[in-house]
Amino acid sequence: MNDLTASVRAFAEERDWQQFHTAKNLAMALAGEVGELLAEFQWLTPEQSDTVMDDPEAGARVRAEIGDVMIYLTRLADVLGIDLEEAALSKLDEVAQRYPVQQAKGSAAKR
């Protein structure tokens, strides 16, 4: 993650884009990119969505959109001073406590 964060930061700095990379702007850009990712799945059946990467054109679009999402998320976390990996691992621990295996296994019920 550190290499990706440094690369994304350098990319922005080389273009003098950090002036535009406010938390608000990055969060909005991230939401837009997630929307573009969702659009790739919008009219697919569950079965088609599971095999979308088997189609070279659709797979390339999905891969590109996931790349965009990751870049904006990485940049947002960097601007806010959040260690993305630590935040994800911390959230995973929190969710694991809320959904213990013995109670949650095989169930999609929210608690």
N, C-alpha and C positions, 0 to 999 in steps of 0.2 A: 504494500500500500504506500509506503514511503516514496518509492520510486515513481509510482503513478502520480501521487500528490505533487512531487517536485516537478515532474514533466508537465503537468497541467498548469501549475503555477508559472513555470518558465514560459510556456506557450502564451499565457495571458500577458506576462510582463514584457516579452519581446514585442508584442503588438500594442503595448500601452493600454490594455483592456481592463487592467485592475480598477481603473476609475469607474468602470461600468459594472463591476462585479460586486455590487452590494448584495447583502443577504436577500433582500426583497427581489431584486432582479434575478438572482440566481435561482431562488425558489420558484419564481414564475417560469423561468426558462426550463427548469427541471420538470415542472408540471406539464408544460407544453410537450416536452420530449416523451414523457410518460404517456401522454395522450396519443402521440404518434405511434408509440409502441402498441398501445391498445387498439389503434385503428387497424394494425396488421392482423389482429385476431377477431375483430368485431363480428364478422359474419361467418366465421368458421364454426363447424360443429366441434364438439369436444374431441372427437377422434381426429379431425383435421388439425386441430391445434396441437395435439400430441405429436404429430408427424410433420409439422410445418418446416422443420429443418431439412426434411428429405427433398423439398422442392428448392433447387438452387437459387431461383430468383427470390422467392418468398423468404427463404433462409437468410439470404444476403441482406434483405431489408430488415429482418428481425435482428440480426447480428449488429447492423449499423445503428438501429434505434437503441439497443441495449448499450452499445458503446457510448452513444450520446447521453443516455441516462446516467451511466457510470461517471462520465466526465463531469457533468453538471453536479452530481451528488458529491463527487470528490472535491470539486472546487468550492461548493457551498460549505462543506465541512471544514475545509482549509481556511476559508475566510472567517468562519465562526470560531476557529480554534478548537474544533472537535476532532479527536482521534477517531476516525471512522471505524477502524477495526475494533477498538475498545468499546465504542458505542454499540456496535452490533453484538459483540460478545456479551456485554452487560445486559442488553435487551433480551438476548437468548436465555441468559440465566434467569431473568425476571419471568419470562414466559414459561420456562421449565417449572418454576415454582408454582405458577398459577395453573398449569396443566400437567400435573404429575402423570407419568406414564401409565400407572395402574388405573387412573381415573379417565384419562383422555384417549387411550389407545383405541383407534378405530372409530372415534367419534369426532364430528366436526362442530359439536355444540360449543358455543361461546360461554365463558364465565366471567 
